[in-house]
């Protein structure tokens, strides 16, 4: 709610809804978050009560907001999207552009990847050379970032895009009128990239889902923009193949999109250990012993299944609890941390994980 600032919250771009134009722009324009200064235990204890409380809160905010951290899949997906964007921008306007689908199980960091790519792209194309006239700065909208709702219809998706762009319309406006409004908005704002999250809500094998899929292909055709879809188990749900087409060869969707799978990391892999070392480097805890997370690599894998989302939540919440307290993470704390339901049910703590 506007005008409300909670005691533990700061006025920050991270607090806005990135599925709105204003929230997305704030996220894109936000400066890189700087870590709080490192302190020795003696220097910390010498702080006044008020200053110590401020320092603790700054550390808590940083723990919950640092990142994103690169994983091998993130690097592959970011490079693939960047390369296709570069190709699409240079292609003739009338040529149908190749889109991309970021696909995988829940909590693997897919949305984080798409956000990072969209932010990096917009920051690059918004340079002074691109928009030399300051008056045109707000007119240029290179990225549209929306999310689908359950059982989304073509009209519902069109309304979501119009709402994002503040295109006036009535709820009873017909789909063709909305499409024309979107086309005019693309021309006016020079939109280059659409990021559509939660694409799995298309219900691809239903009639409504198929209509939405066809509508989105039409948008690709008339706008000349690049579309990046993000979703859970997109391939299995049939989003990449139209309902009723006998083979992939007869599917327009399959031939217009590059499939970019994101998978859990492998147990014992160097990539998993590298990620743990990277996270540990961001933890501003006074007494934490470097190398602890890597020594607990198997435990953390057993608890999270190699999924980035559950791992980051486990480490963030455990580190948050350590601020002003034990000021370190250890095997006991990591083992005792509460996990989401799926990770709890799928977790498999082996005998070697126990102390």
ABEGO torsion letter per residue (X at the ends): XBGBBBAABBBBAAABBAABAAAAAAAAABBBBBBBBBBBAAAAAABBAAAAAAAAAAAAAAAAABOBBBBAAAAAAAAAAAAAAAAAAABBAABBBBBBBBBEBBGAGAAAAAAAAAAAAAAAAABAAABABAAAAAABBABBBBBBBBGBBAAAAAAAAAAAAGBBBBAABBAAAAAAAAAAAAAAAGBABBBBBGAAAAGAABAAAAAAAAAAAAAAAAAGBBBBBBBBGAAAAGAABBBGBABAAABAAAAABBBBBBBBBBBGBAAAAAAAAAAAAABBBAABBBGAAAAAAAAAAAAAGGBAAAAAAAAAAAAAAABGBAGBBBAAAAAABBBBAAAAAABBBBAAABX
